[in-house]
Amino acid sequence: MTQDCQTIIDFLGCDYELFENEPDGAKICIRHEELWEQGLREGFTPLLILVSDVLAEAMELSFEDADLEADAENAAALREDILQKAEAVDTDAFLSARLLEYTEMHEGDDITGEFEDQEPVNFLLSINAKNDIPEIILAKIPTANPWELPAWIPMGGFNDCPSPAEQVAVFRSWHERCGAVPDLVSYDVWEMELRGKEPVTDNAGAEALAKEQFAFCYDLVMQAFGQAFCGIRGLASRLKGSSTWYFWWD
């Protein structure tokens, strides 16, 4: 186990499983699914965490920014602070303000685009069949509320990436309306899966959801998926029928 991995595990302070140099991505995803079923019975939420020095540093900076010693008690205090701040976030106002900001930023440009024929995405993009990530933590986060997971892995607050409290608020809204659950996190990625509810399938619903996701993650439209620009309707086309959502910040 690397020191970066140990730092993240210490910050979490919960049960976990560790995949080290596991080449079979499907094996990791199957185990995650098994723990999801177990978590429903036992009151925890499984989360795949891609270990990196940047993510470990974010954990350490959380303590430094709050002028706290790095220990389990203070980690719990940081989580509680994030959850309290999330309660004060007006999710609709937050997303609407960001959508307006990005729209005005590109005034005169066509950021709407056109609908396209795209295959739905029903798997985690960060873990493929031939996994090449050296360390992946599968943490049993001790909460039955999956939208709280950003409080346990406080990435974000850089560039246009929302703060952990804002992430919690948005994830709660998407969970209640769409059944979205965070499955995976890295220092610059969240991936979510729809559970208990069907993916959007109509153009109007997909475009409305794409506008929310664009507001939440600007790079999703502007430079994700290996494209320089896909447009809001390009993203909407990808969301139609997709049971997994991907967010990435440069």
JOTAWO-V30609 format. One record per residue. N is the residue number from 1. PSI is psi in whole degrees, -180 to 180 (none if undefined). Layout:
n: {N N}
psi: {PSI PSI}
This chain:
n: {1 2 3 4 5 6 7 8 9 10 11 12 13 14 15 16 17 18 19 20 21 22 23 24 25 26 27 28 29 30 31 32 33 34 35 36 37 38 39 40 41 42 43 44 45 46 47 48 49 50 51 52 53 54 55 56 57 58 59 60 61 62 63 64 65 66 67 68 69 70 71 72 73 74 75 76 77 78 79 80 81 82 83 84 85 86 87 88 89 90 91 92 93 94 95 96 97 98 99 100 101 102 103 104 105 106 107 108 109 110 111 112 113 114 115 116 117 118 119 120 121 122 123 124 125 126 127 128 129 130 131 132 133 134 135 136 137 138 139 140 141 142 143 144 145 146 147 148 149 150 151 152 153 154 155 156 157 158 159 160 161 162 163 164 165 166 167 168 169 170 171 172 173 174 175 176 177 178 179 180 181 182 183 184 185 186 187 188 189 190 191 192 193 194 195 196 197 198 199 200 201 202 203 204 205 206 207 208 209 210 211 212 213 214 215 216 217 218 219 220 221 222 223 224 225 226 227 228 229 230 231 232 233 234 235 236 237 238 239 240 241 242 243 244 245 246 247 248 249 250}
psi: {131 166 -35 -43 -44 -39 -44 -43 -43 -39 -40 -48 34 172 151 166 149 128 118 118 41 115 -15 99 -34 -38 -42 -45 -37 -42 -37 -43 -40 -43 -29 -47 -41 -41 -34 -36 -34 -4 28 166 122 144 127 128 118 114 136 162 -33 -42 -41 -40 -36 -38 -46 -41 -27 -42 -45 -43 -32 2 49 153 148 94 173 -39 -43 -31 -41 -38 -39 -42 -45 -37 -42 -44 -37 -42 -34 -33 -26 -5 124 101 -45 -45 -39 -49 -39 -41 -41 -38 -42 -43 -46 -34 -45 -32 -31 31 129 -14 153 93 -3 -47 -160 156 148 164 112 147 137 155 121 38 165 123 -28 -17 109 -177 -37 81 135 22 119 -41 127 122 131 95 142 85 121 64 142 -1 97 -25 -12 -5 -33 -20 -21 -32 85 70 162 -175 6 150 -125 10 126 156 162 -40 -41 -38 -46 -47 -44 -42 -37 -44 -46 -32 -45 -37 -34 -10 20 135 132 128 -34 145 147 -168 -18 16 140 138 138 158 142 128 126 -10 152 150 158 143 -14 155 -45 -45 -39 -39 -39 -42 -39 -36 -39 -43 -34 -43 -38 -37 90 -42 -17 -35 -38 -30 19 173 27 15 151 -32 133 -14 158 -40 -25 -43 -42 -40 -36 -30 -26 118 -2 132 -5 144 144 134 134 135 131 none}
